Amino acid sequence: MLQRKRSAEAKAALEALPNLWWPLYGFVRREGYKPEEAQDLTQAFFARLLERRDLETVRQERGRLRSYLLASLRNFLSKARIANDR
């Protein structure tokens, strides 16, 4: 029963992703990235999110999906900056 609930929550989060692309892209732009860079970083962020299956760990009772994604995106951008500085 718990596994089905988690699967349903992960599915709902996955279905919400297309609606969240533009707000996250806008956040990346506001961080100072050019449009092309922001698009690439946003796409890479979503690809990593899906590849690592991070949405399976999202729980409705632990907070909002948007807050989780924004915090994850901030970490992703921070790591991207560090990698580019090397």
C-alpha positions in Angstrom: 0.0 0.0 0.0 2.8 2.5 0.9 4.7 1.7 -2.3 1.6 2.4 -4.4 1.2 5.8 -2.6 4.8 6.6 -3.2 4.4 5.6 -6.9 1.3 7.8 -7.2 3.1 10.8 -5.7 6.1 10.3 -8.0 3.8 10.0 -11.0 2.0 13.3 -10.0 5.3 15.0 -9.5 6.5 13.8 -12.9 3.3 15.0 -14.6 3.8 18.5 -13.0 7.3 18.9 -14.5 6.3 20.4 -17.9 4.5 23.2 -16.1 7.5 23.9 -13.9 10.1 24.2 -16.7 9.5 27.9 -17.4 9.6 29.0 -13.7 12.8 27.2 -13.1 14.3 28.5 -16.4 13.3 32.0 -15.2 15.1 31.4 -12.0 18.3 30.4 -13.8 18.1 33.5 -16.0 17.7 35.7 -12.9 20.9 34.1 -11.6 22.7 35.8 -14.5 22.9 33.1 -17.1 22.4 34.0 -20.8 19.3 32.4 -22.5 21.2 29.6 -24.2 23.1 28.7 -21.0 20.0 28.9 -18.9 18.2 26.5 -21.3 21.1 24.1 -21.3 21.3 24.2 -17.5 17.5 23.8 -17.0 17.4 20.8 -19.4 20.5 19.3 -17.7 18.8 19.7 -14.3 15.6 18.0 -15.5 17.6 15.2 -17.1 19.6 14.6 -13.9 16.4 14.7 -11.9 14.8 12.0 -14.1 18.0 9.9 -14.4 18.5 9.8 -10.7 14.8 9.2 -10.1 14.8 11.9 -7.5 11.1 12.4 -7.7 10.6 9.0 -6.1 11.9 10.5 -2.8 9.4 13.5 -2.9 6.7 13.2 -0.3 3.7 15.4 -0.3 3.6 15.6 3.5 7.3 16.9 3.5 6.6 20.0 1.5 5.8 21.4 -1.8 7.2 20.1 -5.0 8.2 23.6 -6.2 10.2 24.2 -3.0 12.0 20.9 -3.4 12.8 21.6 -7.1 14.1 25.1 -6.3 16.4 23.9 -3.6 17.6 21.1 -5.9 18.1 23.6 -8.7 20.1 25.9 -6.4 22.4 23.0 -5.5 22.7 21.9 -9.1 23.7 25.4 -10.2 26.2 25.7 -7.3 27.9 22.4 -8.4 27.8 23.6 -12.1 29.7 26.8 -11.1 32.3 24.9 -9.1 32.8 22.5 -12.0 33.2 25.4 -14.4 35.7 27.1 -12.1 38.1 24.2 -12.2 
